[in-house]
Amino acid sequence: MNSVTLNEIQRFSFDNTNVRGERVLLSSAYQEIIKRKQYPLSLEKLLGEFVAAIALLRDIVKIDGVLSIQAKGNGFLSTLMTECDELQNLRGIVQWDESQAVPEVISLKEVLDGGYLAITIQPRNGQRYQGIVEIVGDTLAECLEQYFSQSEQLPSRVWLAANGSQCGGLFLQRLPQEQAKVEDEDAWERLTHLASTVKEEELLGLETAVLLHRLYHEEDVRLYDIKTMQFGCSCSRQRTLDAVMSLGSEEIRELLIEQGSVNVDCQFCAEKYHFTETDLIDLLGDQAKTH
């Protein structure tokens, strides 16, 4: 099957039912994220699933701000994080013990050993909210289904895939019955059963309209506007400088004495920020002077 090159997310619904869905397929946006670091293929795939997942979540959670998924554990995989803002900018990173061999097939539960998922909603204006999700099953999809069950109390199903070139996801959710125009008691079981037949190559190789027609050619599917997504990092010189300033004048002065400057690399996009003694004296005054 020939792959398609897209960076899109599209919502859909089924007429006369209370079931809605989303499908995301990312090519260059995903590639821009994984090329920032030399990842083993299995970590590229896992990061790809997280990128697809944050894209799906971002389109469901309507906020003017940043949504993130962060996985933390005590195994060889210490941190995995993806973010998406209201402009559909995606970024992500994996940190792991590079002295250990990376398995070719990764079980999320095994590599995060006693860990958890944190889904954080950070509005531009407003209170930060964080939901903690226990690592259940072996896959991110299972964890997300658990999250929706706990937080929204709405039955939800998630399918995720990535291959190092593309990542994609499919999401179905059953809304409260009163939101359906016509009652269809069998819709949820029927539609999720059909979605469960999707193959990885279909999830990563077909346009949304084609994929949904293949799965649901006997259903009345309504497609909504396509949204474009892209790689984008929220780092900046000012934000990085604010982080440096949070270290305190004593630690900054020690860094200047040892290194002559303070240098910070963004872990997400590899942008390098360089702050000289002169830059920091303007902010810290004489406390930053090394002589």
Contacts in CASP RR format, 6 or more apart in sequence:
PFRMAT RR
TARGET T0000
AUTHOR 0000-0000-0000
METHOD contacts of the structure
MODEL  1
MNSVTLNEIQRFSFDNTNVRGERVLLSSAYQEIIKRKQYPLSLEKLLGEF
VAAIALLRDIVKIDGVLSIQAKGNGFLSTLMTECDELQNLRGIVQWDESQ
AVPEVISLKEVLDGGYLAITIQPRNGQRYQGIVEIVGDTLAECLEQYFSQ
SEQLPSRVWLAANGSQCGGLFLQRLPQEQAKVEDEDAWERLTHLASTVKE
EELLGLETAVLLHRLYHEEDVRLYDIKTMQFGCSCSRQRTLDAVMSLGSE
EIRELLIEQGSVNVDCQFCAEKYHFTETDLIDLLGDQAKTH
1 201 0 8 1.000
1 202 0 8 1.000
1 205 0 8 1.000
1 206 0 8 1.000
2 205 0 8 1.000
3 27 0 8 1.000
3 165 0 8 1.000
3 166 0 8 1.000
3 204 0 8 1.000
3 205 0 8 1.000
4 25 0 8 1.000
4 27 0 8 1.000
4 205 0 8 1.000
4 206 0 8 1.000
4 207 0 8 1.000
5 27 0 8 1.000
5 28 0 8 1.000
6 25 0 8 1.000
6 26 0 8 1.000
6 27 0 8 1.000
6 207 0 8 1.000
7 25 0 8 1.000
7 26 0 8 1.000
7 27 0 8 1.000
7 28 0 8 1.000
7 29 0 8 1.000
7 228 0 8 1.000
7 229 0 8 1.000
7 230 0 8 1.000
8 24 0 8 1.000
8 25 0 8 1.000
8 26 0 8 1.000
8 208 0 8 1.000
8 226 0 8 1.000
8 227 0 8 1.000
8 228 0 8 1.000
8 229 0 8 1.000
9 22 0 8 1.000
9 23 0 8 1.000
9 24 0 8 1.000
9 55 0 8 1.000
9 56 0 8 1.000
9 59 0 8 1.000
9 88 0 8 1.000
9 226 0 8 1.000
9 227 0 8 1.000
9 229 0 8 1.000
10 22 0 8 1.000
10 23 0 8 1.000
10 24 0 8 1.000
10 208 0 8 1.000
10 223 0 8 1.000
10 224 0 8 1.000
10 225 0 8 1.000
10 226 0 8 1.000
10 227 0 8 1.000
11 20 0 8 1.000
11 21 0 8 1.000
11 22 0 8 1.000
11 59 0 8 1.000
11 223 0 8 1.000
11 224 0 8 1.000
11 225 0 8 1.000
12 20 0 8 1.000
12 21 0 8 1.000
12 22 0 8 1.000
12 23 0 8 1.000
12 208 0 8 1.000
12 212 0 8 1.000
12 221 0 8 1.000
12 222 0 8 1.000
12 223 0 8 1.000
12 224 0 8 1.000
13 19 0 8 1.000
13 20 0 8 1.000
13 21 0 8 1.000
13 221 0 8 1.000
13 222 0 8 1.000
13 224 0 8 1.000
14 20 0 8 1.000
14 187 0 8 1.000
14 191 0 8 1.000
14 216 0 8 1.000
14 219 0 8 1.000
14 220 0 8 1.000
14 221 0 8 1.000
14 222 0 8 1.000
15 181 0 8 1.000
15 220 0 8 1.000
15 221 0 8 1.000
15 222 0 8 1.000
16 180 0 8 1.000
16 181 0 8 1.000
16 182 0 8 1.000
16 184 0 8 1.000
16 220 0 8 1.000
17 180 0 8 1.000
17 182 0 8 1.000
17 184 0 8 1.000
17 187 0 8 1.000
17 188 0 8 1.000
17 191 0 8 1.000
18 174 0 8 1.000
18 175 0 8 1.000
18 176 0 8 1.000
18 177 0 8 1.000
18 179 0 8 1.000
18 180 0 8 1.000
18 184 0 8 1.000
18 187 0 8 1.000
18 188 0 8 1.000
19 172 0 8 1.000
19 173 0 8 1.000
19 174 0 8 1.000
19 175 0 8 1.000
19 187 0 8 1.000
19 188 0 8 1.000
19 191 0 8 1.000
20 172 0 8 1.000
20 173 0 8 1.000
20 175 0 8 1.000
21 170 0 8 1.000
21 171 0 8 1.000
21 172 0 8 1.000
21 173 0 8 1.000
22 56 0 8 1.000
22 59 0 8 1.000
22 60 0 8 1.000
22 170 0 8 1.000
22 171 0 8 1.000
23 168 0 8 1.000
23 169 0 8 1.000
23 170 0 8 1.000
23 171 0 8 1.000
23 208 0 8 1.000
23 211 0 8 1.000
23 212 0 8 1.000
24 52 0 8 1.000
24 55 0 8 1.000
24 56 0 8 1.000
24 59 0 8 1.000
24 168 0 8 1.000
24 169 0 8 1.000
24 229 0 8 1.000
25 166 0 8 1.000
25 167 0 8 1.000
25 168 0 8 1.000
25 169 0 8 1.000
25 203 0 8 1.000
25 204 0 8 1.000
25 205 0 8 1.000
25 207 0 8 1.000
25 208 0 8 1.000
26 51 0 8 1.000
26 52 0 8 1.000
26 55 0 8 1.000
26 90 0 8 1.000
26 166 0 8 1.000
26 167 0 8 1.000
26 168 0 8 1.000
26 229 0 8 1.000
27 165 0 8 1.000
27 166 0 8 1.000
28 230 0 8 1.000
28 231 0 8 1.000
29 51 0 8 1.000
29 90 0 8 1.000
29 229 0 8 1.000
29 230 0 8 1.000
29 231 0 8 1.000
30 48 0 8 1.000
30 51 0 8 1.000
30 52 0 8 1.000
30 90 0 8 1.000
30 162 0 8 1.000
30 164 0 8 1.000
30 165 0 8 1.000
30 166 0 8 1.000
30 167 0 8 1.000
31 164 0 8 1.000
31 165 0 8 1.000
32 230 0 8 1.000
32 231 0 8 1.000
32 232 0 8 1.000
33 47 0 8 1.000
33 48 0 8 1.000
33 51 0 8 1.000
33 90 0 8 1.000
33 91 0 8 1.000
33 92 0 8 1.000
33 231 0 8 1.000
34 44 0 8 1.000
34 47 0 8 1.000
34 48 0 8 1.000
34 164 0 8 1.000
36 93 0 8 1.000
36 268 0 8 1.000
36 269 0 8 1.000
36 270 0 8 1.000
37 93 0 8 1.000
37 94 0 8 1.000
37 270 0 8 1.000
39 47 0 8 1.000
39 94 0 8 1.000
40 102 0 8 1.000
41 104 0 8 1.000
41 164 0 8 1.000
42 102 0 8 1.000
42 103 0 8 1.000
42 104 0 8 1.000
42 105 0 8 1.000
42 106 0 8 1.000
43 77 0 8 1.000
43 94 0 8 1.000
43 96 0 8 1.000
43 102 0 8 1.000
43 106 0 8 1.000
44 162 0 8 1.000
44 164 0 8 1.000
45 106 0 8 1.000
45 162 0 8 1.000
45 163 0 8 1.000
45 164 0 8 1.000
46 80 0 8 1.000
46 94 0 8 1.000
46 106 0 8 1.000
46 108 0 8 1.000
46 140 0 8 1.000
46 162 0 8 1.000
47 80 0 8 1.000
47 82 0 8 1.000
47 92 0 8 1.000
47 93 0 8 1.000
47 94 0 8 1.000
47 162 0 8 1.000
48 160 0 8 1.000
48 162 0 8 1.000
48 164 0 8 1.000
48 167 0 8 1.000
48 168 0 8 1.000
49 139 0 8 1.000
49 140 0 8 1.000
49 141 0 8 1.000
49 160 0 8 1.000
49 161 0 8 1.000
49 162 0 8 1.000
49 167 0 8 1.000
50 69 0 8 1.000
50 71 0 8 1.000
50 80 0 8 1.000
50 81 0 8 1.000
50 82 0 8 1.000
50 92 0 8 1.000
50 140 0 8 1.000
51 82 0 8 1.000
51 90 0 8 1.000
51 92 0 8 1.000
51 162 0 8 1.000
51 167 0 8 1.000
52 160 0 8 1.000
52 161 0 8 1.000
52 162 0 8 1.000
52 167 0 8 1.000
52 168 0 8 1.000
52 169 0 8 1.000
53 69 0 8 1.000
53 82 0 8 1.000
53 140 0 8 1.000
53 141 0 8 1.000
53 144 0 8 1.000
53 158 0 8 1.000
53 160 0 8 1.000
53 169 0 8 1.000
54 67 0 8 1.000
54 68 0 8 1.000
54 69 0 8 1.000
54 82 0 8 1.000
54 83 0 8 1.000
54 84 0 8 1.000
54 90 0 8 1.000
55 84 0 8 1.000
55 90 0 8 1.000
55 169 0 8 1.000
55 229 0 8 1.000
56 158 0 8 1.000
56 169 0 8 1.000
56 171 0 8 1.000
57 67 0 8 1.000
57 69 0 8 1.000
57 84 0 8 1.000
57 119 0 8 1.000
57 144 0 8 1.000
58 67 0 8 1.000
58 84 0 8 1.000
58 85 0 8 1.000
58 88 0 8 1.000
59 227 0 8 1.000
60 171 0 8 1.000
60 173 0 8 1.000
61 67 0 8 1.000
61 121 0 8 1.000
63 86 0 8 1.000
63 121 0 8 1.000
63 123 0 8 1.000
64 86 0 8 1.000
64 123 0 8 1.000
64 124 0 8 1.000
64 125 0 8 1.000
65 85 0 8 1.000
65 86 0 8 1.000
65 122 0 8 1.000
65 123 0 8 1.000
65 124 0 8 1.000
66 83 0 8 1.000
66 84 0 8 1.000
66 85 0 8 1.000
66 86 0 8 1.000
66 120 0 8 1.000
66 122 0 8 1.000
66 234 0 8 1.000
67 83 0 8 1.000
67 84 0 8 1.000
67 85 0 8 1.000
67 119 0 8 1.000
67 120 0 8 1.000
67 121 0 8 1.000
67 122 0 8 1.000
68 81 0 8 1.000
68 82 0 8 1.000
68 83 0 8 1.000
68 84 0 8 1.000
68 118 0 8 1.000
68 119 0 8 1.000
68 120 0 8 1.000
68 122 0 8 1.000
69 81 0 8 1.000
69 82 0 8 1.000
69 117 0 8 1.000
69 118 0 8 1.000
69 119 0 8 1.000
69 120 0 8 1.000
70 79 0 8 1.000
70 80 0 8 1.000
70 81 0 8 1.000
70 117 0 8 1.000
70 118 0 8 1.000
70 120 0 8 1.000
71 77 0 8 1.000
71 79 0 8 1.000
71 80 0 8 1.000
71 81 0 8 1.000
71 108 0 8 1.000
71 112 0 8 1.000
71 115 0 8 1.000
71 116 0 8 1.000
71 117 0 8 1.000
71 118 0 8 1.000
71 135 0 8 1.000
72 78 0 8 1.000
72 79 0 8 1.000
72 112 0 8 1.000
72 115 0 8 1.000
72 116 0 8 1.000
72 118 0 8 1.000
73 79 0 8 1.000
73 112 0 8 1.000
73 113 0 8 1.000
73 114 0 8 1.000
73 115 0 8 1.000
73 116 0 8 1.000
74 112 0 8 1.000
74 113 0 8 1.000
74 114 0 8 1.000
74 115 0 8 1.000
75 97 0 8 1.000
75 111 0 8 1.000
75 112 0 8 1.000
75 113 0 8 1.000
75 114 0 8 1.000
76 96 0 8 1.000
76 97 0 8 1.000
76 100 0 8 1.000
76 102 0 8 1.000
76 111 0 8 1.000
77 94 0 8 1.000
77 95 0 8 1.000
77 96 0 8 1.000
77 97 0 8 1.000
77 106 0 8 1.000
77 111 0 8 1.000
77 112 0 8 1.000
78 95 0 8 1.000
78 96 0 8 1.000
78 97 0 8 1.000
79 93 0 8 1.000
79 94 0 8 1.000
79 95 0 8 1.000
80 93 0 8 1.000
80 94 0 8 1.000
80 95 0 8 1.000
81 92 0 8 1.000
81 93 0 8 1.000
82 90 0 8 1.000
82 91 0 8 1.000
82 92 0 8 1.000
83 90 0 8 1.000
83 91 0 8 1.000
83 92 0 8 1.000
83 234 0 8 1.000
84 90 0 8 1.000
84 229 0 8 1.000
85 234 0 8 1.000
86 124 0 8 1.000
88 227 0 8 1.000
88 228 0 8 1.000
88 229 0 8 1.000
88 230 0 8 1.000
89 229 0 8 1.000
89 230 0 8 1.000
89 231 0 8 1.000
89 232 0 8 1.000
89 233 0 8 1.000
89 234 0 8 1.000
90 229 0 8 1.000
90 230 0 8 1.000
90 231 0 8 1.000
90 232 0 8 1.000
91 231 0 8 1.000
91 232 0 8 1.000
91 233 0 8 1.000
91 234 0 8 1.000
91 268 0 8 1.000
91 269 0 8 1.000
92 268 0 8 1.000
93 267 0 8 1.000
93 268 0 8 1.000
95 267 0 8 1.000
96 102 0 8 1.000
103 111 0 8 1.000
107 138 0 8 1.000
108 135 0 8 1.000
108 137 0 8 1.000
108 138 0 8 1.000
108 139 0 8 1.000
108 140 0 8 1.000
108 143 0 8 1.000
109 135 0 8 1.000
109 136 0 8 1.000
109 137 0 8 1.000
109 138 0 8 1.000
110 138 0 8 1.000
112 135 0 8 1.000
114 135 0 8 1.000
115 135 0 8 1.000
116 132 0 8 1.000
116 133 0 8 1.000
116 134 0 8 1.000
116 135 0 8 1.000
117 132 0 8 1.000
117 133 0 8 1.000
117 134 0 8 1.000
117 135 0 8 1.000
117 140 0 8 1.000
117 143 0 8 1.000
117 147 0 8 1.000
118 130 0 8 1.000
118 131 0 8 1.000
118 132 0 8 1.000
118 133 0 8 1.000
119 130 0 8 1.000
119 131 0 8 1.000
119 133 0 8 1.000
119 147 0 8 1.000
120 128 0 8 1.000
120 129 0 8 1.000
120 130 0 8 1.000
120 131 0 8 1.000
121 128 0 8 1.000
121 129 0 8 1.000
121 130 0 8 1.000
122 128 0 8 1.000
131 147 0 8 1.000
131 151 0 8 1.000
133 143 0 8 1.000
133 144 0 8 1.000
133 146 0 8 1.000
133 147 0 8 1.000
133 150 0 8 1.000
134 143 0 8 1.000
134 146 0 8 1.000
135 143 0 8 1.000
136 142 0 8 1.000
136 143 0 8 1.000
136 146 0 8 1.000
137 143 0 8 1.000
139 160 0 8 1.000
140 158 0 8 1.000
140 160 0 8 1.000
141 158 0 8 1.000
141 159 0 8 1.000
141 160 0 8 1.000
144 156 0 8 1.000
144 158 0 8 1.000
145 156 0 8 1.000
145 157 0 8 1.000
145 158 0 8 1.000
148 154 0 8 1.000
148 155 0 8 1.000
148 156 0 8 1.000
148 173 0 8 1.000
149 155 0 8 1.000
149 156 0 8 1.000
154 173 0 8 1.000
154 174 0 8 1.000
154 175 0 8 1.000
154 176 0 8 1.000
155 173 0 8 1.000
155 174 0 8 1.000
155 188 0 8 1.000
156 171 0 8 1.000
156 172 0 8 1.000
156 173 0 8 1.000
156 174 0 8 1.000
157 171 0 8 1.000
157 172 0 8 1.000
157 173 0 8 1.000
157 192 0 8 1.000
157 195 0 8 1.000
157 196 0 8 1.000
158 169 0 8 1.000
158 170 0 8 1.000
158 171 0 8 1.000
159 169 0 8 1.000
159 170 0 8 1.000
159 171 0 8 1.000
159 195 0 8 1.000
159 196 0 8 1.000
159 198 0 8 1.000
159 203 0 8 1.000
160 167 0 8 1.000
160 168 0 8 1.000
160 169 0 8 1.000
161 167 0 8 1.000
161 168 0 8 1.000
161 169 0 8 1.000
161 200 0 8 1.000
161 203 0 8 1.000
161 204 0 8 1.000
162 168 0 8 1.000
162 204 0 8 1.000
163 200 0 8 1.000
163 204 0 8 1.000
166 204 0 8 1.000
166 205 0 8 1.000
167 204 0 8 1.000
168 203 0 8 1.000
168 204 0 8 1.000
169 203 0 8 1.000
170 195 0 8 1.000
170 198 0 8 1.000
170 203 0 8 1.000
170 211 0 8 1.000
172 191 0 8 1.000
172 192 0 8 1.000
172 195 0 8 1.000
174 187 0 8 1.000
174 188 0 8 1.000
177 183 0 8 1.000
180 187 0 8 1.000
191 216 0 8 1.000
191 219 0 8 1.000
194 215 0 8 1.000
194 216 0 8 1.000
195 215 0 8 1.000
197 215 0 8 1.000
198 211 0 8 1.000
198 215 0 8 1.000
202 211 0 8 1.000
202 214 0 8 1.000
203 211 0 8 1.000
206 214 0 8 1.000
208 223 0 8 1.000
208 226 0 8 1.000
209 223 0 8 1.000
212 221 0 8 1.000
212 223 0 8 1.000
213 221 0 8 1.000
232 269 0 8 1.000
233 266 0 8 1.000
233 268 0 8 1.000
233 269 0 8 1.000
233 271 0 8 1.000
235 266 0 8 1.000
235 268 0 8 1.000
235 269 0 8 1.000
235 271 0 8 1.000
237 273 0 8 1.000
240 264 0 8 1.000
240 266 0 8 1.000
240 273 0 8 1.000
241 273 0 8 1.000
241 275 0 8 1.000
241 279 0 8 1.000
241 283 0 8 1.000
243 264 0 8 1.000
244 252 0 8 1.000
244 262 0 8 1.000
244 264 0 8 1.000
244 275 0 8 1.000
244 280 0 8 1.000
245 252 0 8 1.000
245 283 0 8 1.000
245 284 0 8 1.000
247 255 0 8 1.000
249 284 0 8 1.000
249 287 0 8 1.000
249 288 0 8 1.000
252 262 0 8 1.000
252 280 0 8 1.000
252 284 0 8 1.000
252 288 0 8 1.000
253 287 0 8 1.000
253 288 0 8 1.000
253 289 0 8 1.000
253 290 0 8 1.000
255 262 0 8 1.000
256 262 0 8 1.000
256 277 0 8 1.000
256 280 0 8 1.000
256 288 0 8 1.000
256 290 0 8 1.000
257 290 0 8 1.000
260 276 0 8 1.000
260 277 0 8 1.000
260 290 0 8 1.000
261 274 0 8 1.000
261 275 0 8 1.000
261 276 0 8 1.000
261 277 0 8 1.000
262 274 0 8 1.000
262 275 0 8 1.000
262 280 0 8 1.000
263 272 0 8 1.000
263 273 0 8 1.000
263 274 0 8 1.000
263 275 0 8 1.000
264 272 0 8 1.000
264 273 0 8 1.000
264 275 0 8 1.000
265 271 0 8 1.000
265 272 0 8 1.000
265 273 0 8 1.000
266 272 0 8 1.000
266 273 0 8 1.000
277 288 0 8 1.000
277 289 0 8 1.000
277 290 0 8 1.000
280 288 0 8 1.000
281 288 0 8 1.000
281 289 0 8 1.000
END
